[in-house]
Amino acid sequence: MEQTFIMIKPDGVQRGLVGEIISTFEKKGFYLKGMKLISVERPFAEKHYEDLSSKPFFEGLVEYIISGPVVAMVWEGKNVVTTGRKIIGATNPSASDPGTIRGSFAVEIGRNVIHGSDSVESAKKEIALWFPNGTVNWQSSLHPWIYE
Ligand SMILES: Nc1ncnc2c1ncn2[C@@H]1O[C@H](COP(=O)(O)OP(=O)(O)OP(=O)(O)O)[C@@H](O)[C@H]1O
């Protein structure tokens, strides 16, 4: 089944939003397949955001990501990449719909609490980068109650 990479950024960890964010994805019916609390070094953050390296905010973005621990996760489910992005909300919290994670918990684009892969292809790349030893293979006993 489809997987996505979700990262709770340092502000989300500092602000005590980890439990609420995990709970949102769990209650939706997605399955947690990998998770770690990790502080990343500058070269690793630069690699994760390499597609944005020419942007004027790149330096600030890297500083933000290395400013404290993040929670790196792999979530699995039908259409989890697209649905995950909807749950997260628009990049700029001013434009994020109420009820989304950014719409509920963030104010500024440079402190927007959470990252989610923007395509299945990016998800595969990001999961390989953050979980080089693979994820956890388990099946939820709730599966038949979530999927037809
Ligand atoms: N104009 C900006 N000023 C400051 N930070 C920005 C700006 N645009 C984007 N960012 C930061 O860079 C991150 C990556 O930008 P991107 O355009 O890939 O958005 P996104 O895909 O919604 O976010 P993410 O990759 O974190 O899920 C944003 O989440 C935000 O933290």
The ligand as an SDF file (V2000), in Angstrom:
LIG
                    3D

 31 33  0  0  0  0  0  0  0  0999 V2000
    8.5420   31.8420    1.3580 N   0  0  0  0  0  0  0  0  0  0  0  0
    9.0010   31.0900    2.3510 C   0  0  0  0  0  0  0  0  0  0  0  0
    9.6030   31.6370    3.4380 N   0  0  0  0  0  0  0  0  0  0  0  0
   10.0660   30.8760    4.4430 C   0  0  0  0  0  0  0  0  0  0  0  0
    9.9720   29.5310    4.4770 N   0  0  0  0  0  0  0  0  0  0  0  0
    9.3760   28.9440    3.4370 C   0  0  0  0  0  0  0  0  0  0  0  0
    8.8640   29.6810    2.3170 C   0  0  0  0  0  0  0  0  0  0  0  0
    8.3210   28.8030    1.4320 N   0  0  0  0  0  0  0  0  0  0  0  0
    8.5060   27.5860    1.9780 C   0  0  0  0  0  0  0  0  0  0  0  0
    9.1240   27.6650    3.1670 N   0  0  0  0  0  0  0  0  0  0  0  0
    9.4940   26.5710    4.0540 C   0  0  0  0  0  0  0  0  0  0  0  0
   10.0170   25.5280    3.2590 O   0  0  0  0  0  0  0  0  0  0  0  0
    9.2320   24.3490    3.4380 C   0  0  0  0  0  0  0  0  0  0  0  0
    9.2340   23.5960    2.1410 C   0  0  0  0  0  0  0  0  0  0  0  0
    8.6020   24.3560    1.1520 O   0  0  0  0  0  0  0  0  0  0  0  0
    7.6990   23.6640    0.0440 P   0  0  0  0  0  0  0  0  0  0  0  0
    7.4770   24.6900   -1.0110 O   0  0  0  0  0  0  0  0  0  0  0  0
    8.3000   22.3480   -0.3100 O   0  0  0  0  0  0  0  0  0  0  0  0
    6.3270   23.5060    0.8250 O   0  0  0  0  0  0  0  0  0  0  0  0
    5.5860   22.2250    1.3850 P   0  0  0  0  0  0  0  0  0  0  0  0
    5.8080   21.0860    0.4430 O   0  0  0  0  0  0  0  0  0  0  0  0
    4.1780   22.5650    1.7440 O   0  0  0  0  0  0  0  0  0  0  0  0
    6.3330   22.0300    2.7440 O   0  0  0  0  0  0  0  0  0  0  0  0
    7.0350   20.7410    3.2870 P   0  0  0  0  0  0  0  0  0  0  0  0
    8.0250   20.3120    2.2110 O   0  0  0  0  0  0  0  0  0  0  0  0
    7.6980   21.2170    4.5480 O   0  0  0  0  0  0  0  0  0  0  0  0
    5.9320   19.7710    3.5100 O   0  0  0  0  0  0  0  0  0  0  0  0
    7.8670   24.8760    3.8830 C   0  0  0  0  0  0  0  0  0  0  0  0
    7.1280   23.9230    4.5930 O   0  0  0  0  0  0  0  0  0  0  0  0
    8.2720   26.0320    4.7630 C   0  0  0  0  0  0  0  0  0  0  0  0
    8.6680   25.5730    6.0630 O   0  0  0  0  0  0  0  0  0  0  0  0
  1  2  1  0
  2  3  1  0
  2  7  2  0
  3  4  2  0
  4  5  1  0
  5  6  2  0
  6  7  1  0
  6 10  1  0
  7  8  1  0
  8  9  2  0
  9 10  1  0
 10 11  1  0
 11 12  1  0
 11 30  1  0
 12 13  1  0
 13 14  1  0
 13 28  1  0
 14 15  1  0
 15 16  1  0
 16 17  2  0
 16 18  1  0
 16 19  1  0
 19 20  1  0
 20 21  2  0
 20 22  1  0
 20 23  1  0
 23 24  1  0
 24 25  2  0
 24 26  1  0
 24 27  1  0
 28 29  1  0
 28 30  1  0
 30 31  1  0
M  END
$$$$
